[in-house]
Amino acid sequence: MAAANMTNYSIDIADQSLAFAKMKTIEKKSNSKKERRNMSAQILMIQESERQRIAKDLHDGLGQSLTLIRLGLEECASLLDGNASSFARESLERQRQKVQAAFSELRQIAMDLRPSMIDDLGIIATMSWFFRDFGNTCKQIEIDKNISVIESRIPANIKITIYRILQESFSNIVKHAGANLIKVNLTEENNILSLTITDNGNGFKTAGNAKSNLLSSGFGLISMNERAKMSGGSCVIDSEIGKGTKVNVSWPSNLL
């Protein structure tokens, strides 16, 4: 009888252990689903935020420029009706300059959406242009760059990913880091293509759950992480308060 009770007791313990294991599995799946839902929601918010930014750029920049040109052309028509041809010519010259400025705005928006330079000249030339353009705008930030890769080794989808992560990372640094030095390395070693972007700015806390940190640290980090994954790579972000931030994105050789 005692043996039977011990057997039943052992079975109860085994059942309980199995039940606890199942509960943990269910809990992990639940947490994983919740994280995926949170990540999906964040991605949708990123996309919507990007659409809003583009709409604002078009309305505030190009839209206003075209409005001014329209008003200027109406002024020209009025001057011509009044036989004031010399004044009309002066007005037309002003409109020509405004049209040139509008084209510049349009080119900038197009570059932000999809830089044709990547297709025409490659990612290395595009990065050089990006650094020059950034340096002209943010003169207080020094850029230390090391690009030692062969252009033909980088697939097209990874080229655009590199550019987008570069854009996002530099934008985050300007907005949040307060850095005066950015180091960029694009290298291929041991059949691994690596993009590393390091700044000497404020940094932030990254201890604990990596996904939670991405969710709490803003859309930019999530965007970089997702872009890296979608292109077949991985993204690791290390940061410490007061010691800056390091973004490392890598792609294995089978993708090159």
C-alpha positions as CSV (number, residue, x, y, z in Angstrom):
1,M,0.0,0.0,0.0
2,A,2.8,2.3,1.0
3,A,4.6,1.5,-2.3
4,A,1.4,2.3,-4.2
5,N,1.1,5.6,-2.4
6,M,4.7,6.4,-3.2
7,T,4.1,5.5,-6.9
8,N,1.0,7.8,-7.0
9,Y,3.0,10.5,-5.2
10,S,5.8,10.2,-7.8
11,I,3.2,10.3,-10.6
12,D,1.7,13.4,-9.0
13,I,5.1,15.1,-8.9
14,A,5.8,14.2,-12.5
15,D,2.4,15.5,-13.5
16,Q,3.0,18.7,-11.6
17,S,6.4,19.1,-13.2
18,L,4.9,18.5,-16.6
19,A,2.1,20.9,-15.9
20,F,4.6,23.6,-14.7
21,A,6.7,23.0,-17.9
22,K,3.6,23.4,-20.0
23,M,2.7,26.6,-18.2
24,K,6.2,28.0,-18.7
25,T,6.0,27.1,-22.4
26,I,2.6,28.7,-22.7
27,E,3.8,31.8,-20.8
28,K,6.9,32.1,-23.1
29,K,4.7,31.7,-26.2
30,S,2.3,34.3,-24.8
31,N,5.2,36.7,-24.0
32,S,6.6,36.1,-27.5
33,K,3.2,36.8,-29.1
34,K,2.8,39.9,-27.0
35,E,6.3,41.1,-28.0
36,R,5.5,40.4,-31.7
37,R,2.3,42.4,-31.4
38,N,4.1,45.2,-29.7
39,M,6.8,45.2,-32.3
40,S,4.3,45.1,-35.1
41,A,2.4,48.0,-33.6
42,Q,5.7,50.0,-33.3
43,I,6.5,49.2,-36.9
44,L,3.1,50.5,-38.0
45,M,3.6,53.6,-36.0
46,I,7.1,54.1,-37.6
47,Q,5.5,53.8,-41.1
48,E,2.7,56.2,-40.2
49,S,5.2,58.6,-38.7
50,E,7.3,58.5,-41.9
51,R,4.2,59.1,-44.0
52,Q,3.4,62.1,-41.9
53,R,6.9,63.4,-42.2
54,I,6.8,63.1,-46.0
55,A,3.4,64.8,-46.2
56,K,4.7,67.7,-44.0
57,D,7.8,68.1,-46.1
58,L,5.7,68.2,-49.3
59,H,3.2,70.6,-47.8
60,D,5.5,73.0,-45.9
61,G,8.3,72.9,-48.5
62,L,7.4,72.1,-52.0
63,G,3.7,73.0,-51.6
64,Q,4.5,76.5,-50.4
65,S,7.1,77.0,-53.1
66,L,4.6,76.1,-55.8
67,T,2.0,78.5,-54.3
68,L,4.5,81.4,-54.4
69,I,5.4,80.5,-58.0
70,R,1.7,80.5,-59.0
71,L,1.2,83.9,-57.3
72,G,4.3,85.2,-59.1
73,L,3.1,84.0,-62.5
74,E,-0.3,85.7,-61.9
75,E,1.7,88.9,-61.1
76,C,3.5,88.5,-64.4
77,A,0.3,88.1,-66.3
78,S,-1.1,91.2,-64.7
79,L,2.0,93.2,-65.6
80,L,1.9,92.0,-69.2
81,D,-1.8,93.0,-69.4
82,G,-0.7,96.5,-68.3
83,N,2.1,96.7,-70.9
84,A,4.7,96.7,-68.1
85,S,7.0,94.3,-69.9
86,S,10.2,95.3,-68.1
87,F,8.6,94.6,-64.7
88,A,7.2,91.4,-66.0
89,R,10.7,90.2,-67.1
90,E,12.0,91.0,-63.6
91,S,9.1,89.0,-62.1
92,L,9.7,86.1,-64.4
93,E,13.4,86.0,-63.4
94,R,12.3,85.7,-59.7
95,Q,9.9,82.9,-60.6
96,R,12.7,81.1,-62.5
97,Q,14.9,81.2,-59.3
98,K,11.9,79.9,-57.2
99,V,11.4,77.0,-59.7
100,Q,15.1,76.1,-59.3
101,A,14.7,76.1,-55.5
102,A,11.6,74.0,-55.8
103,F,13.5,71.4,-57.9
104,S,16.2,71.4,-55.3
105,E,13.6,70.6,-52.6
106,L,12.1,67.9,-54.8
107,R,15.5,66.3,-55.3
108,Q,16.1,66.3,-51.5
109,I,12.8,64.6,-50.9
110,A,13.5,62.0,-53.6
111,M,17.0,61.4,-52.1
112,D,15.3,60.8,-48.7
113,L,12.8,58.4,-50.2
114,R,15.1,56.5,-52.5
115,P,18.6,57.8,-53.4
116,S,19.1,57.2,-57.1
117,M,22.8,57.7,-56.5
118,I,23.0,54.2,-54.9
119,D,21.8,52.7,-58.2
120,D,23.9,55.0,-60.4
121,L,27.2,55.3,-58.5
122,G,27.0,52.7,-55.6
123,I,26.8,52.8,-51.9
124,I,30.4,53.9,-51.3
125,A,30.0,57.1,-53.4
126,T,26.6,57.6,-51.8
127,M,28.1,57.4,-48.3
128,S,30.8,59.9,-49.2
129,W,28.1,62.3,-50.5
130,F,26.0,61.7,-47.3
131,F,29.0,62.5,-45.1
132,R,29.7,65.7,-47.0
133,D,26.1,66.8,-46.9
134,F,25.9,66.0,-43.2
135,G,29.1,67.9,-42.5
136,N,27.9,71.0,-44.2
137,T,24.8,71.0,-42.0
138,C,26.2,69.8,-38.7
139,K,29.6,71.4,-38.6
140,Q,30.0,70.8,-34.9
141,I,30.1,67.0,-35.3
142,E,33.3,65.4,-36.6
143,I,33.0,62.2,-38.7
144,D,35.8,59.6,-38.6
145,K,35.1,57.1,-41.4
146,N,36.7,53.9,-42.5
147,I,35.2,52.3,-45.6
148,S,37.2,49.2,-46.8
149,V,34.9,47.1,-48.8
150,I,34.6,46.2,-52.5
151,E,31.4,47.7,-54.0
152,S,30.7,44.6,-56.1
153,R,30.6,42.4,-52.9
154,I,27.5,44.2,-51.6
155,P,24.1,43.1,-52.8
156,A,21.6,45.8,-53.9
157,N,19.2,45.1,-51.0
158,I,22.0,45.4,-48.4
159,K,23.2,48.7,-50.0
160,I,19.9,50.4,-49.4
161,T,19.7,49.0,-45.9
162,I,23.2,50.4,-45.1
163,Y,22.1,53.8,-46.3
164,R,18.8,53.8,-44.3
165,I,20.6,52.6,-41.1
166,L,23.2,55.3,-41.6
167,Q,20.4,57.9,-42.1
168,E,18.5,56.8,-39.0
169,S,21.6,56.5,-36.8
170,F,22.9,60.0,-37.7
171,S,19.4,61.4,-37.1
172,N,19.2,59.8,-33.7
173,I,22.7,61.2,-32.8
174,V,21.7,64.7,-33.8
175,K,18.4,64.6,-32.0
176,H,19.3,62.8,-28.8
177,A,23.0,62.0,-28.3
178,G,24.7,65.5,-28.0
179,A,27.8,64.0,-29.6
180,N,30.7,65.8,-31.3
181,L,32.3,62.7,-32.8
182,I,30.8,59.9,-35.0
183,K,32.9,56.9,-36.1
184,V,31.7,54.9,-39.1
185,N,33.3,51.6,-40.2
186,L,32.1,49.6,-43.2
187,T,34.4,46.5,-43.5
188,E,34.4,42.9,-44.6
189,E,36.4,40.6,-42.5
190,N,36.3,36.8,-42.3
191,N,33.4,36.8,-44.8
192,I,31.3,39.0,-42.6
193,L,30.2,42.4,-43.8
194,S,29.9,44.9,-40.9
195,L,28.6,48.4,-40.5
196,T,29.6,50.0,-37.2
197,I,28.4,53.5,-36.1
198,T,29.8,54.8,-32.8
199,D,29.2,58.1,-31.1
200,N,30.6,59.8,-28.0
201,G,27.3,61.2,-26.9
202,N,25.0,60.8,-23.9
203,G,24.2,57.1,-24.3
204,F,21.3,55.3,-22.6
205,K,20.7,52.3,-20.5
206,T,20.6,49.0,-22.4
207,A,20.8,46.5,-19.5
208,G,18.0,43.8,-19.4
209,N,15.8,42.6,-22.1
210,A,17.0,43.7,-25.5
211,K,13.6,43.9,-27.2
212,S,12.2,45.9,-24.3
213,N,15.1,48.3,-24.6
214,L,14.4,48.8,-28.3
215,L,10.7,49.4,-27.6
216,S,11.4,51.9,-24.9
217,S,14.3,53.7,-26.7
218,G,12.3,55.0,-29.7
219,F,11.3,54.3,-33.2
220,G,14.8,54.8,-34.7
221,L,16.4,51.8,-33.0
222,I,13.5,49.6,-33.8
223,S,13.6,50.7,-37.4
224,M,17.4,49.9,-37.7
225,N,16.9,46.5,-36.0
226,E,14.0,45.5,-38.3
227,R,15.8,46.7,-41.5
228,A,18.8,44.6,-40.5
229,K,16.6,41.5,-40.0
230,M,14.7,42.0,-43.3
231,S,18.0,42.1,-45.2
232,G,19.2,38.9,-43.6
233,G,21.5,40.6,-41.1
234,S,21.6,41.2,-37.4
235,C,21.8,44.4,-35.4
236,V,23.4,44.8,-31.9
237,I,23.1,48.1,-30.1
238,D,25.4,48.8,-27.1
239,S,25.1,51.9,-25.1
240,E,25.9,53.2,-21.6
241,I,24.8,56.5,-20.0
242,G,27.6,59.0,-20.5
243,K,29.7,56.8,-22.7
244,G,27.9,57.0,-26.1
245,T,26.3,54.4,-28.3
246,K,27.6,51.7,-30.7
247,V,25.4,50.3,-33.5
248,N,26.8,47.2,-35.2
249,V,25.0,45.6,-38.1
250,S,26.5,42.5,-39.8
251,W,25.6,40.2,-42.7
252,P,27.0,36.7,-43.2
253,S,29.0,35.6,-46.3
254,N,26.1,33.6,-47.8
255,L,24.3,36.8,-48.5
256,L,27.2,38.5,-50.3
